[in-house]
Amino acid sequence: MTHHQDNTMPDIDSYSLSRRTVRRYSPEEVPAELIYRLLEEASHAPTTGNMQLYSVIVTRDDEGKKALAPMHFNQPQVTGCSAVLTFCVDLNRFVRWCEVNDAVPGFDNLQSLMYGILDTALFAQQFNTLAEMHGLGCCYLGTTTFTAPDIAKALNLPERVIPLTTITIGYPDGESAASDRLPIDAIIHEGSYSQYSDLDIRRIYAEKEALEESRRFIEENAKQTLAQVYADVRYPRSNNETFSAILAEFIKDFLPRKQ
Amino acid sequence: MTHHQDNTMPDIDSYSLSRRTVRRYSPEEVPAELIYRLLEEASHAPTTGNMQLYSVIVTRDDEGKKALAPMHFNQPQVTGCSAVLTFCVDLNRFVRWCEVNDAVPGFDNLQSLMYGILDTALFAQQFNTLAEMHGLGCCYLGTTTFTAPDIAKALNLPERVIPLTTITIGYPDGESAASDRLPIDAIIHEGSYSQYSDLDIRRIYAEKEALEESRRFIEENAKQTLAQVYADVRYPRSNNETFSAILAEFIKDFLPRKQ
């Protein structure tokens, strides 16, 4: 079966509405040349002042994937995928360029970090979209910022290179379900922001809360509402604060010294 | 001339390699329904735990665009475009959802901010790609984080809503040039990060430095190297630090209290 010969997109709209995260992959390898070509195309995504403040570490060997797995809480897609792509904010290359060219950069601050975060996120998302359009299955790993110092060590990242997000890729194994989304008018504000009334909130989240899956989450976690599942179980304060402290220490050169 | 009837994409690869930023637009309006449809499609971009921690403020009237223009340093595309889309990290809607559902969120920390930043950047980039594929011209405005508090005031943003980036859209007026990009092997690291030698740096940036435009920048700014133009003129330490202080104050609830 040939997966990657067809570069035509019959219908952008139906792609974008039906796209889904793919966590289970067939054993077939994604050719390195396809990964490189997609990364090259993705590098044409918009970037701050054309600085391209990012790097990507491509992990294709089993050894490397096994080493990264615990940093992603052993989610099975890390060892089960064809390649793990760790997208990093990279201020190092820019600073090195300045050093070689008698320039003195002032990039040890919050805005410079923001340039890099946006550049990296846009690059990663462009890759994700192009890969999906080429028939690959992709999954973002939000664990990347939780364990950034460990990932940096595993991937030999120098100073000023910060793991931001990770995408696992492979050819999809079976079907995946598309995720639900809030009604679009919940996201869009015309002209200026309208604060949500209690009634708005109930309406916006009604469909999500009514999903079979949501009701199962509530029951399994012995909660009363889906919001409690999110606030107490999936993204509890204790985890958010623990991982924030780790990340803050890791990126401290870019954060304000005192407040 | 009908711009937006053709949803087929003849060749993804040639789109992605030739895409370009468009700063000049024809007077023709982009229909609101097209903007909404593209935003709806973009909302299917990946999002942290399916939380969709973003909102977008759509500014289509001249009054609104004029009000935003100074916050984007009066770049002409702000008043010259058909619509200004301000993409915001939105932790407010999630917190309101918790409030209405007897849940207590712990989202006043760095990781929560990162969830929101990634969600918002991925949503914005998915919109940008889909809009470009539909023949619209788009331009990101990096000024958004420089003047975040002023934009928040102009757009009536409540607490926990942070302007992250802005995209101006319209039908392209004339041709735009594609930006140069670094050779892709400068971005990709196989297995682990390889630090750049001086020679690597010279090779990676050689093509960019040799561009007619780069040489003009150096001459106009009376500098010796292109890196000096970036470090001294385009992104000088003084600006980076000034705008970092403004942003840090604005998002202080999400940053560590002391270090």
Interface residues (C-beta under 8 A of the other chain):
Chain A: N7 T8 M9 P10 D11 I12 D13 S16 L17 S18 R19 T21 Y36 R37 L39 E40 E41 A42 S43 H44 A45 P46 T47 T48 G49 N50 M51 Q52 Y54 S55 V56 I57 V58 T59 R60 D61 G64 C88 N92 R93 F94 R96 W97 C98 V100 N101 D102 A103 V104 P105 G106 F107 N109 L110 Q111 S112 M114 Y115 I117 L118 A121 L122 A124 Q125 Q126 N128 T129 L130 M133 H134 C138 Y140 G142 T145 F146 A154 L155 N156 L157 P158 V161 L164 T165 A178 S179 D180 R181 L182 I184 A186 I187 I188 H189 E190 G191 S192 Y193 Q195 Y196 D198 I201 R202 I204 Y205 Q224 T225 L226 A227 Q228 Y230 A231 D232 R234 Y235 P236 R237 S238 N240 E241 F243 S244 A245 L247 A248 K252 L255 P256 R257 K258 Q259
Chain B: N7 T8 M9 P10 D11 I12 D13 S16 L17 S18 R19 T21 Y36 R37 L39 E40 E41 A42 S43 H44 A45 P46 T48 G49 N50 M51 Q52 Y54 S55 V56 I57 V58 T59 R60 D61 G64 C88 N92 R93 F94 R96 W97 C98 V100 N101 D102 A103 V104 P105 G106 F107 N109 L110 Q111 S112 M114 Y115 I117 L118 A121 L122 A124 Q125 Q126 N128 T129 L130 M133 H134 C138 Y140 G142 T145 F146 A154 L155 N156 L157 P158 V161 L164 T165 A178 S179 D180 R181 L182 I184 A186 I187 I188 H189 E190 G191 S192 Y193 Q195 Y196 D198 I201 R202 I204 Y205 Q224 T225 L226 A227 Q228 Y230 A231 D232 R234 Y235 P236 R237 S238 N240 E241 F243 S244 A245 L247 A248 K252 L255 P256 R257 K258 Q259
